[in-house]
Amino acid sequence: MRAGMGGVGIASVLVIVGILLVLAVVVGIIVLIVVLCTRNKNKSMPQATVNAFVVGRRESASGYFIAFQLDSGERMELGTDVNTYGMAIEGTRGVLTFQGTRCVRFQRV
């Protein structure tokens, strides 16, 4: 037993590091597949334009999101880009164009 190693050999450490690297790669591939599938699904959906009211906003590690309430009473949270996120202030009424789960455009009125 070597001093300072606590009985753990370098080979054991390398095996653990290797397993963690493989796990990280697998998780990364799964996330990439989910993102690409969502993007393709959104692109295949028709665009819709409706009157809406901004009821909330949030940002996370995965992007920017705006919560809208439509004139029909339905609420939806849509992903968007930073420019649209910055223009959509909570309490703002406007015209929302969306495609699937993505906010294409929000124009204040």
C-alpha positions in Angstrom: 0.0 0.0 0.0 1.4 3.4 -1.0 1.3 6.3 1.4 -1.4 8.9 0.6 -3.3 6.6 -1.8 -5.5 5.0 0.8 -5.2 1.6 -0.9 -6.7 2.8 -4.2 -4.4 2.1 -7.1 -3.9 4.2 -10.2 -5.6 1.6 -12.3 -8.8 1.8 -10.2 -8.8 5.6 -10.5 -8.4 5.3 -14.3 -11.3 2.8 -14.5 -13.6 5.2 -12.6 -12.6 8.2 -14.7 -13.1 6.1 -17.9 -16.6 5.1 -16.7 -17.5 8.7 -15.9 -16.3 9.9 -19.3 -18.4 7.2 -21.1 -21.4 8.1 -19.0 -20.9 11.8 -19.9 -20.7 11.1 -23.6 -23.9 8.9 -23.5 -25.8 11.6 -21.6 -24.6 14.2 -24.1 -25.7 12.1 -27.1 -29.1 11.6 -25.5 -29.5 15.4 -24.9 -28.5 16.1 -28.5 -31.0 13.6 -29.9 -33.8 15.1 -27.8 -32.9 18.7 -29.0 -32.7 17.7 -32.6 -36.0 15.8 -32.5 -37.8 18.7 -30.9 -36.3 21.1 -33.5 -37.4 18.9 -36.4 -40.9 18.5 -34.9 -41.3 22.2 -34.5 -40.2 22.8 -38.1 -42.8 20.4 -39.4 -45.6 22.2 -37.5 -47.6 25.0 -39.2 -47.1 28.5 -37.9 -50.0 30.1 -36.0 -50.6 33.8 -35.2 -52.8 34.8 -32.3 -53.4 37.6 -29.9 -51.7 37.0 -26.6 -50.7 38.4 -23.2 -47.3 37.8 -21.6 -47.9 36.3 -18.1 -44.3 35.3 -17.3 -40.7 34.8 -18.4 -37.9 32.6 -17.3 -34.4 31.7 -18.4 -32.6 28.5 -17.7 -29.5 26.6 -18.8 -31.5 25.3 -21.8 -32.7 28.8 -23.0 -35.2 31.5 -22.8 -38.9 30.9 -22.2 -42.0 33.1 -22.3 -45.4 32.2 -20.8 -48.4 33.5 -22.8 -52.1 33.6 -22.2 -54.1 33.5 -25.4 -57.4 35.3 -25.9 -59.0 31.8 -25.8 -57.8 31.5 -22.2 -55.2 28.8 -23.0 -51.8 29.3 -21.5 -48.6 28.1 -23.1 -44.9 28.4 -22.5 -42.7 28.7 -25.6 -38.9 28.7 -26.1 -37.5 31.8 -27.8 -34.4 33.8 -28.7 -32.8 36.4 -26.5 -34.1 39.4 -28.6 -37.8 38.3 -28.4 -37.3 37.5 -24.7 -36.1 41.0 -24.1 -39.1 42.6 -25.8 -41.7 40.5 -24.1 -42.2 42.2 -20.8 -44.6 40.7 -18.4 -48.1 42.3 -18.8 -47.5 43.1 -22.4 -50.2 42.4 -25.0 -49.3 41.7 -28.6 -49.5 39.4 -31.6 -47.8 36.0 -31.1 -46.6 33.8 -33.9 -45.5 30.4 -32.8 -44.6 27.1 -34.4 -44.9 24.0 -32.2 -43.2 24.8 -28.9 -41.2 27.7 -30.3 -42.0 31.4 -30.3 -41.2 32.7 -33.8 -42.2 36.3 -33.1 -44.0 38.5 -30.6 -45.0 42.0 -31.7 -46.3 44.3 -29.0 -49.4 46.3 -29.8 
